[in-house]
Amino acid sequence: MSLVKTIGVVVYRRTPNGPLFLLLHHRGPYWNFPKGRIEAGEAGKELMTAFRELREETAIPRDAVSLRPRFRATYRYRFRGHDALGKPELVTKLAIFYLGELTRDAPIAVSHEHLGFAWVDADDAKVRLYYPGGRKILAAAAAYLSLPAQQVGAVFRARSRSAARRRGSRRRSPPGHVADSVVPRYTARV
């Protein structure tokens, strides 16, 4: 069994009526967020992969997107694939997403992999996103964006502490310290 990681960015822009999310249209009914596989030299550098894929698939530059703090959402699923020799194998795919706000106008030019793009509200995105994992990532992003800014850290620190208790960890961080482990991990098993 092999593990395939894909990493992407849920890009949104603010409007008076709420956030609009960027979706890419593949073929047929398939819409998704910009994402892709880790390339050589990117191991352990998720954000490098996320922003490279964003630029390759949409032409949006890194400096046009501001990452939201403490958001890292994941989902995983399994499918039957083939190894390098063509032998059937069970593949686990792990998709990791960060949340980023488009902070300035940036013209979008989709790659050859896509038919087009759309800026859509959460309700429309929920309908367009073909896979359940994408809809769960959307739900996590929408929930995050609906929280008042001062509550984001508190809510995610509480989730991190309860997760640590489930793992049996007794490690404590100093007051006000935000550790990497505080990053929320919304996991949706599909």
Backbone torsions as a table, in degrees:
resi	resn	phi	psi	omega
1	MET	NA	135.1	179.4
2	SER	-116.2	160.4	178.8
3	LEU	-113.9	128.9	175.9
4	VAL	-116.5	126.2	178.9
5	LYS	-105.2	135.0	168.9
6	THR	-123.9	145.3	-175.9
7	ILE	-133.0	138.9	-178.8
8	GLY	-152.2	-177.0	-179.8
9	VAL	-127.3	129.0	170.2
10	VAL	-85.5	105.6	-177.7
11	VAL	-94.7	134.6	176.2
12	TYR	-136.1	160.9	172.1
13	ARG	-131.9	146.7	-178.9
14	ARG	-80.7	141.3	172.7
15	THR	-137.0	164.7	177.5
16	PRO	-59.3	-23.8	-179.2
17	ASN	-97.7	10.8	-179.5
18	GLY	112.7	177.0	-176.4
19	PRO	-71.6	146.8	170.3
20	LEU	-113.2	136.4	-176.9
21	PHE	-104.6	143.1	178.3
22	LEU	-87.4	121.7	175.0
23	LEU	-119.3	144.7	176.3
24	LEU	-106.5	137.7	-179.9
25	HIS	-96.7	118.5	176.5
26	HIS	-83.8	-111.1	176.2
27	ARG	-126.7	159.7	-179.7
28	GLY	56.5	-133.6	-177.0
29	PRO	-88.7	10.5	-170.9
30	TYR	-88.5	112.6	173.2
31	TRP	-121.7	146.2	178.4
32	ASN	-159.2	174.6	174.4
33	PHE	-82.4	157.2	176.4
34	PRO	-61.7	128.7	179.2
35	LYS	-163.8	166.6	176.6
36	GLY	-174.0	179.6	-176.3
37	ARG	-82.6	155.9	175.4
38	ILE	-70.6	135.7	177.8
39	GLU	-104.5	171.3	179.2
40	ALA	-55.1	136.0	179.3
41	GLY	87.7	-3.6	-178.9
42	GLU	-106.6	1.8	-179.0
43	ALA	-56.4	129.8	-179.7
44	GLY	78.2	4.9	-178.1
45	LYS	-124.3	69.2	-175.0
46	GLU	-58.2	-43.1	-177.5
47	LEU	-65.9	-33.7	176.7
48	MET	-60.7	-45.5	178.1
49	THR	-63.6	-46.0	-177.2
50	ALA	-58.1	-46.2	-177.3
51	PHE	-77.1	-29.7	174.0
52	ARG	-63.9	-46.7	179.6
53	GLU	-63.0	-40.9	178.6
54	LEU	-59.3	-44.7	-179.7
55	ARG	-67.4	-43.5	-179.3
56	GLU	-63.4	-39.7	-173.4
57	GLU	-89.2	-20.7	-175.7
58	THR	-131.9	-14.3	-174.2
59	ALA	71.6	10.5	177.2
60	ILE	-76.5	123.2	180.0
61	PRO	-76.6	157.1	-178.4
62	ARG	-56.2	-40.2	-174.9
63	ASP	-74.6	-2.3	177.6
64	ALA	-94.9	-1.9	-175.9
65	VAL	-125.6	130.5	176.8
66	SER	-109.1	117.6	179.7
67	LEU	-68.8	141.5	175.0
68	ARG	-83.2	135.5	-177.4
69	PRO	-67.4	145.7	171.8
70	ARG	62.5	27.1	176.6
71	PHE	-116.7	120.7	173.7
72	ARG	-151.0	107.8	-175.8
73	ALA	-111.5	144.0	-177.4
74	THR	-135.6	156.8	165.5
75	TYR	-147.9	158.2	178.1
76	ARG	-139.7	153.9	175.9
77	TYR	-153.6	166.3	-179.7
78	ARG	-119.6	148.8	175.5
79	PHE	-151.6	162.4	177.7
80	ARG	-87.8	124.9	179.8
81	GLY	-133.4	-157.4	179.7
82	HIS	-135.3	144.5	176.9
83	ASP	-80.0	-174.2	-176.6
84	ALA	-61.9	-23.4	-179.9
85	LEU	-95.2	3.4	179.9
86	GLY	86.5	5.2	180.0
87	LYS	-79.4	135.0	179.8
88	PRO	-60.8	141.2	177.2
89	GLU	-152.9	160.3	175.8
90	LEU	-89.2	126.5	-177.5
91	VAL	-112.5	133.3	172.7
92	THR	-102.4	126.4	178.2
93	LYS	-108.8	127.8	177.1
94	LEU	-112.1	119.7	178.0
95	ALA	-107.4	128.0	-177.9
96	ILE	-119.8	131.8	-179.1
97	PHE	-129.2	141.7	170.2
98	TYR	-108.3	162.4	-178.9
99	LEU	-113.2	127.2	-178.6
100	GLY	-135.8	138.1	177.6
101	GLU	-93.9	131.4	173.3
102	LEU	-73.6	114.7	-172.1
103	THR	-98.8	-8.0	176.3
104	ARG	-151.5	161.8	178.0
105	ASP	-62.9	134.5	176.6
106	ALA	-142.5	121.4	178.8
107	PRO	-63.8	139.6	-179.0
108	ILE	-105.0	128.2	175.0
109	ALA	-128.4	108.4	-176.3
110	VAL	-74.1	151.7	-179.9
111	SER	-74.1	174.0	178.3
112	HIS	-63.8	-16.5	-179.7
113	GLU	-74.9	-13.7	-171.8
114	HIS	-123.7	154.4	177.7
115	LEU	-92.4	-23.1	-178.6
116	GLY	174.9	-168.9	-179.9
117	PHE	-146.6	167.4	176.4
118	ALA	-152.7	143.9	169.3
119	TRP	-98.1	117.0	-173.7
120	VAL	-134.0	153.6	175.8
121	ASP	-75.8	173.0	-175.4
122	ALA	-60.8	-38.1	-179.5
123	ASP	-64.9	-45.0	179.0
124	ASP	-67.2	-40.0	179.3
125	ALA	-61.4	-40.1	-179.7
126	LYS	-60.3	-35.9	178.9
127	VAL	-73.9	-41.0	-175.9
128	ARG	-74.8	-35.4	-177.6
129	LEU	-64.6	118.9	-172.2
130	TYR	-75.4	-42.0	-173.9
131	TYR	-93.3	143.8	179.3
132	PRO	-58.7	-35.8	179.7
133	GLY	-60.7	-41.8	177.9
134	GLY	-63.4	-38.8	178.3
135	ARG	-67.0	-34.2	178.1
136	LYS	-71.2	-36.5	175.6
137	ILE	-63.8	-43.9	177.4
138	LEU	-58.2	-45.7	-179.9
139	ALA	-61.1	-40.6	178.7
140	ALA	-65.0	-43.1	179.8
141	ALA	-65.1	-44.6	-180.0
142	ALA	-63.4	-40.4	178.2
143	ALA	-64.3	-43.0	178.7
144	TYR	-59.5	-47.1	-176.6
145	LEU	-69.1	-20.3	-179.5
146	SER	-84.5	-10.8	180.0
147	LEU	-79.1	140.7	171.3
148	PRO	-62.0	144.3	-174.1
149	ALA	-52.6	-41.7	-176.8
150	GLN	-68.7	-17.7	-179.0
151	GLN	-90.1	-18.3	-175.0
152	VAL	-56.8	-52.1	-179.0
153	GLY	-63.1	-42.9	-178.2
154	ALA	-64.1	-44.6	-179.3
155	VAL	-62.8	-45.7	-176.3
156	PHE	-74.2	-29.1	173.9
157	ARG	-65.5	-40.9	179.1
158	ALA	-63.3	-42.5	178.4
159	ARG	-62.8	-40.0	-179.4
160	SER	-64.7	-41.9	-180.0
161	ARG	-65.2	-41.8	-179.7
162	SER	-67.1	-34.8	176.6
163	ALA	-66.2	-39.3	178.8
164	ALA	-63.9	-39.5	178.3
165	ARG	-63.1	-40.1	179.2
166	ARG	-63.5	-33.5	179.3
167	ARG	-80.9	-11.4	-179.2
168	GLY	86.4	10.9	-179.2
169	SER	-75.7	138.1	177.9
170	ARG	-113.4	5.6	-177.8
171	ARG	-65.0	134.9	-179.9
172	ARG	-118.6	142.3	174.2
173	SER	-98.1	151.1	176.8
174	PRO	-61.8	152.6	179.7
175	PRO	-55.3	136.1	179.1
176	GLY	82.0	-6.9	-179.1
177	HIS	-80.9	131.0	178.1
178	VAL	-111.8	106.7	-178.4
179	ALA	-90.1	163.7	176.9
180	ASP	-57.4	-30.5	-177.5
181	SER	-69.9	-10.1	-179.7
182	VAL	-77.4	-19.2	-179.0
183	VAL	-56.3	126.0	-177.9
184	PRO	-67.9	142.1	176.4
185	ARG	-123.3	96.1	176.8
186	TYR	-81.1	112.7	-177.1
187	THR	-110.6	125.2	177.0
188	ALA	-120.5	112.0	178.1
189	ARG	-88.3	122.0	-176.6
190	VAL	-107.9	NA	NA
